[in-house]
Amino acid sequence: MTDCTDTGKSSWPELVGINGEVAAAIVRRENPKVNTAIVKGGMAVTMDFRCDRVRIWVDSCGIVKQIPQIG
């Protein structure tokens, strides 16, 4: 996605503290324009900004630890 002007919902603070797989499904349902990626804390990721990506940062138990947001 090259046009970031109409991305739909872009942040999900209400998902912090829930299971990452459940959070990813909610993000995809609420904004079908984005792809989700579950990322464990400490993993290396690219630093590029993408308006079609939401990373779901989870701890070792799979619980969301950061607010999922477009980027």
DSSP file (Angstrom, degrees, kcal/mol; ACC not computed):
  #  RESIDUE AA STRUCTURE BP1 BP2  ACC     N-H-->O    O-->H-N    N-H-->O    O-->H-N    TCO  KAPPA ALPHA  PHI   PSI    X-CA   Y-CA   Z-CA
    1    1 A M              0   0    0      0, 0.0    50,-0.5     0, 0.0    51,-0.2   0.000 360.0 360.0 360.0 121.4    0.0    0.0    0.0
    2    2 A T        +     0   0    0      1,-0.1     2,-0.7    48,-0.1    50,-0.0   0.689 360.0  75.3 -99.9 -22.2    1.6    3.3   -1.1
    3    3 A D        +     0   0    0      1,-0.1     3,-0.4     3,-0.1    -1,-0.1  -0.826  51.7 176.7 -96.5 112.0   -1.2    5.6   -0.1
    4    4 A C        +     0   0    0     -2,-0.7     3,-0.4     1,-0.2    -1,-0.1   0.179  56.9  93.3 -98.8  17.2   -1.3    6.2    3.6
    5    5 A T  S    S+     0   0    0      1,-0.2     2,-0.3     2,-0.1    -1,-0.2   0.777  92.6  32.5 -83.0 -25.1   -4.1    8.7    3.7
    6    6 A D        +     0   0    0     -3,-0.4    -1,-0.2     1,-0.1    -3,-0.1  -0.607  68.2 141.7-131.4  72.9   -7.0    6.3    4.2
    7    7 A T        -     0   0    0     -3,-0.4    26,-0.2     1,-0.3     2,-0.1   0.554  48.8-140.7 -90.6  -8.2   -5.7    3.4    6.3
    8    8 A G        +     0   0    0     -3,-0.1    -1,-0.3    24,-0.1    23,-0.1  -0.488  68.1   7.6  78.1-156.5   -8.8    2.9    8.4
    9    9 A K        +     0   0    0     21,-0.4     3,-0.1    -2,-0.1    60,-0.0  -0.344  66.7 179.9 -59.1 137.0   -8.3    2.2   12.1
   10   10 A S        +     0   0    0      1,-0.2    60,-2.4    59,-0.1     2,-0.3   0.511  54.5  41.6-123.0  -7.1   -4.7    2.5   13.0
   11   11 A S  B     -A   69   0A   0     58,-0.2    58,-0.2    43,-0.0    -1,-0.2  -0.999  48.1-169.2-148.0 141.9   -4.2    1.8   16.7
   12   12 A W    >   +     0   0    0     56,-2.6     3,-1.7    -2,-0.3     4,-0.2  -0.582  19.1 159.1-131.1  69.4   -5.6   -0.8   19.1
   13   13 A P  G >  S+     0   0    0      0, 0.0     3,-1.3     0, 0.0    -1,-0.1   0.772  72.1  69.6 -63.8 -24.3   -4.7    0.1   22.7
   14   14 A E  G 3  S+     0   0    0      1,-0.2    53,-0.0    -3,-0.1    -2,-0.0   0.596  88.7  65.4 -69.4  -9.6   -7.6   -2.1   23.9
   15   15 A L  G X   +     0   0    0     -3,-1.7     3,-1.9    53,-0.1    49,-0.3   0.557  69.5 114.3 -92.1  -8.4   -5.6   -5.2   22.8
   16   16 A V  T <  S+     0   0    0     -3,-1.3    49,-0.2     1,-0.2     3,-0.1  -0.451  79.9  25.0 -63.6 129.7   -2.7   -4.9   25.3
   17   17 A G  T 3  S+     0   0    0     47,-2.1    -1,-0.2     1,-0.4     2,-0.2   0.348 101.3 101.5  98.9  -4.9   -2.9   -7.8   27.7
   18   18 A I  S <  S-     0   0    0     -3,-1.9    46,-3.0     1,-0.1    -1,-0.4  -0.605  85.4 -71.6-106.2 172.6   -4.7  -10.3   25.5
   19   19 A N  B  >  -B   63   0B   0     44,-0.2     4,-2.5    -2,-0.2    44,-0.2  -0.347  39.5-132.6 -61.2 136.2   -3.5  -13.3   23.5
   20   20 A G  H  > S+     0   0    0     42,-3.3     4,-2.6     1,-0.2     5,-0.2   0.850 104.4  52.3 -62.1 -38.6   -1.5  -12.2   20.4
   21   21 A E  H  > S+     0   0    0     41,-0.3     4,-1.8     2,-0.2    -1,-0.2   0.904 111.9  46.6 -65.6 -40.6   -3.4  -14.6   18.0
   22   22 A V  H  > S+     0   0    0      2,-0.2     4,-2.1     1,-0.2    -2,-0.2   0.917 112.2  51.4 -64.9 -43.6   -6.7  -13.2   19.2
   23   23 A A  H  X S+     0   0    0     -4,-2.5     4,-2.6     1,-0.2    -2,-0.2   0.915 108.0  51.7 -60.5 -44.1   -5.4   -9.7   18.9
   24   24 A A  H  X S+     0   0    0     -4,-2.6     4,-2.4     1,-0.2    -1,-0.2   0.899 109.1  50.4 -61.1 -41.0   -4.2  -10.3   15.3
   25   25 A A  H  X S+     0   0    0     -4,-1.8     4,-2.0     2,-0.2    -1,-0.2   0.887 110.5  49.6 -64.5 -38.8   -7.7  -11.6   14.3
   26   26 A I  H  X S+     0   0    0     -4,-2.1     4,-2.8     2,-0.2     5,-0.2   0.925 110.5  50.0 -65.4 -44.7   -9.3   -8.6   15.8
   27   27 A V  H  X S+     0   0    0     -4,-2.6     4,-2.2     1,-0.2    -2,-0.2   0.940 112.0  47.6 -59.5 -47.6   -7.0   -6.2   13.9
   28   28 A R  H  < S+     0   0    0     -4,-2.4    -1,-0.2     1,-0.2    -2,-0.2   0.866 113.7  48.0 -63.2 -36.2   -7.6   -8.0   10.6
   29   29 A R  H  < S+     0   0    0     -4,-2.0    -1,-0.2    -5,-0.2    -2,-0.2   0.905 115.7  43.4 -70.4 -40.8  -11.4   -7.9   11.2
   30   30 A E  H  < S+     0   0    0     -4,-2.8   -21,-0.4     1,-0.3    -2,-0.2   0.739 130.4  22.6 -79.1 -22.8  -11.5   -4.2   12.2
   31   31 A N    ><  +     0   0    0     -4,-2.2     3,-1.7    -5,-0.2    -1,-0.3  -0.674  60.7 178.8-145.1  87.7   -9.1   -3.2    9.4
   32   32 A P  T 3  S+     0   0    0      0, 0.0    -4,-0.1     0, 0.0    -3,-0.1   0.539  75.4  76.4 -68.0  -4.1   -8.9   -5.5    6.4
   33   33 A K  T 3  S+     0   0    0    -26,-0.2     2,-0.3     2,-0.0    -5,-0.1   0.586  89.4  69.4 -79.6  -9.8   -6.5   -3.2    4.7
   34   34 A V    <   -     0   0    0     -3,-1.7     2,-0.3    -7,-0.2    19,-0.2  -0.768  68.8-140.9-113.9 155.7   -3.6   -4.3    6.9
   35   35 A N  E     -c   53   0C   0     17,-2.8    19,-2.4    -2,-0.3     2,-0.3  -0.832  23.4-140.8-102.4 148.4   -1.5   -7.5    7.3
   36   36 A T  E     -c   54   0C   0     -2,-0.3     2,-0.4    17,-0.2    19,-0.2  -0.836  14.7-171.0-112.5 151.5   -0.6   -8.5   10.8
   37   37 A A  E     -c   55   0C   0     17,-2.0    19,-3.4    -2,-0.3     2,-0.5  -0.974  17.0-142.3-139.6 124.3    2.6  -10.0   12.1
   38   38 A I  E     -c   56   0C   0     -2,-0.4     2,-0.4    17,-0.2    19,-0.2  -0.768  24.9-173.4 -87.1 126.8    3.1  -11.5   15.6
   39   39 A V  E     -c   57   0C   0     17,-3.0    19,-2.7    -2,-0.5     2,-0.3  -0.981  18.6-135.6-127.6 127.2    6.5  -10.6   16.9
   40   40 A K  E >   -c   58   0C   0     -2,-0.4     3,-2.1    17,-0.2    19,-0.2  -0.597  40.9 -91.9 -79.8 141.9    8.1  -11.8   20.1
   41   41 A G  T 3  S+     0   0    0     17,-2.4    -1,-0.1    -2,-0.3     3,-0.1  -0.209 112.5  27.2 -51.5 137.4    9.9   -9.2   22.2
   42   42 A G  T 3  S+     0   0    0      1,-0.3    -1,-0.3    -3,-0.1     2,-0.1   0.250  87.7 131.1  91.7 -11.9   13.6   -9.0   21.4
   43   43 A M    <   -     0   0    0     -3,-2.1    -1,-0.3     1,-0.1     2,-0.3  -0.470  61.6-114.7 -73.7 146.0   13.2  -10.2   17.8
   44   44 A A        +     0   0    0     -2,-0.1     2,-0.3    -3,-0.1    -1,-0.1  -0.634  40.8 173.6 -80.0 136.2   14.9   -8.1   15.1
   45   45 A V        -     0   0    0     -2,-0.3     2,-0.1    -6,-0.0    -6,-0.0  -0.936  37.0 -93.3-136.7 160.6   12.6   -6.4   12.6
   46   46 A T        -     0   0    0     -2,-0.3     0, 0.0     1,-0.1     0, 0.0  -0.394  25.8-140.5 -69.9 154.5   13.0   -4.0    9.8
   47   47 A M        +     0   0    0     -2,-0.1    -1,-0.1     2,-0.1     2,-0.1   0.337  60.1 121.9 -99.7   5.8   12.6   -0.3   10.7
   48   48 A D        -     0   0    0      1,-0.1     2,-0.5     2,-0.0    -2,-0.0  -0.376  63.2-123.0 -70.0 148.6   10.7    0.7    7.6
   49   49 A F        +     0   0    0     -2,-0.1     2,-0.4     2,-0.0    -1,-0.1  -0.804  30.6 179.9 -92.6 129.5    7.2    2.3    7.9
   50   50 A R    >   -     0   0    0     -2,-0.5     3,-1.2    21,-0.3    21,-0.8  -0.992  23.5-156.2-131.6 125.9    4.4    0.5    6.1
   51   51 A C  T 3  S+     0   0    0    -50,-0.5   -49,-0.1    -2,-0.4    19,-0.1   0.425  95.3  56.7 -81.4   3.5    0.9    1.7    6.3
   52   52 A D  T 3  S+     0   0    0    -51,-0.2   -17,-2.8   -18,-0.1     2,-0.4   0.138  95.8  80.7-114.8  18.8   -0.4   -1.8    5.5
   53   53 A R  E <   -c   35   0C   0     -3,-1.2    18,-2.4   -19,-0.2     2,-0.4  -0.978  48.1-175.5-131.1 138.2    1.3   -3.6    8.4
   54   54 A V  E     -cD  36  70C   0    -19,-2.4   -17,-2.0    -2,-0.4     2,-0.4  -0.985  15.6-152.9-127.8 120.5    0.5   -4.0   12.1
   55   55 A R  E     -c   37   0C   0     14,-0.8     2,-0.7    -2,-0.4    14,-0.5  -0.789   3.7-151.7 -92.0 134.4    3.0   -5.7   14.3
   56   56 A I  E     -c   38   0C   0    -19,-3.4   -17,-3.0    -2,-0.4     2,-0.5  -0.904  13.3-154.9-106.3 103.5    1.6   -7.5   17.3
   57   57 A W  E     +c   39   0C   0     -2,-0.7     8,-2.6     9,-0.3     9,-0.9  -0.694  20.2 178.0 -85.5 122.5    4.4   -7.5   20.0
   58   58 A V  E     -cE  40  64C   0    -19,-2.7   -17,-2.4    -2,-0.5     6,-0.2  -0.827  24.5-124.6-124.1 160.6    4.0  -10.3   22.4
   59   59 A D    >   -     0   0    0      4,-1.9     3,-2.0    -2,-0.3    -1,-0.1  -0.208  51.4 -78.9 -88.8-172.1    5.9  -11.7   25.4
   60   60 A S  T 3  S+     0   0    0      1,-0.3   -20,-0.0     2,-0.1    -1,-0.0   0.673 132.7  53.4 -66.4 -16.2    7.1  -15.2   25.9
   61   61 A C  T 3  S-     0   0    0      2,-0.1    -1,-0.3   -42,-0.0    -3,-0.0   0.400 120.4-107.2 -96.3   1.1    3.6  -16.3   26.8
   62   62 A G  S <  S+     0   0    0     -3,-2.0   -42,-3.3     1,-0.3     2,-0.4   0.684  71.7 142.9  83.6  18.5    2.1  -14.8   23.7
   63   63 A I  B     -B   19   0B   0    -44,-0.2    -4,-1.9   -43,-0.1    -1,-0.3  -0.789  58.4-108.5 -96.9 134.5    0.4  -11.8   25.5
   64   64 A V  B     +E   58   0C   0    -46,-3.0   -47,-2.1    -2,-0.4    -6,-0.3  -0.410  38.8 173.7 -63.6 127.4    0.3   -8.4   23.7
   65   65 A K        +     0   0    0     -8,-2.6     2,-0.3   -49,-0.2    -7,-0.2   0.569  59.7  43.4-113.5 -15.9    2.8   -6.1   25.5
   66   66 A Q  S    S-     0   0    0     -9,-0.9    -9,-0.3   -51,-0.1    -1,-0.1  -0.932  95.1 -91.3-129.8 155.0    2.7   -3.0   23.2
   67   67 A I        -     0   0    0     -2,-0.3     2,-0.2   -11,-0.1   -53,-0.0  -0.498  44.2-126.3 -64.5 119.1   -0.1   -1.1   21.6
   68   68 A P        +     0   0    0      0, 0.0   -56,-2.6     0, 0.0     2,-0.3  -0.506  44.3 160.7 -66.1 132.7   -0.6   -2.6   18.1
   69   69 A Q  B     -A   11   0A   0    -14,-0.5   -14,-0.8   -58,-0.2   -58,-0.2  -0.989  45.3 -84.7-151.7 157.8   -0.5    0.1   15.5
   70   70 A I  B      D   54   0C   0    -60,-2.4   -16,-0.2    -2,-0.3   -19,-0.1  -0.372 360.0 360.0 -62.1 139.6    0.1    0.7   11.8
   71   71 A G              0   0    0    -18,-2.4   -21,-0.3   -21,-0.8   -17,-0.2   0.294 360.0 360.0 159.2 360.0    3.7    0.9   10.9
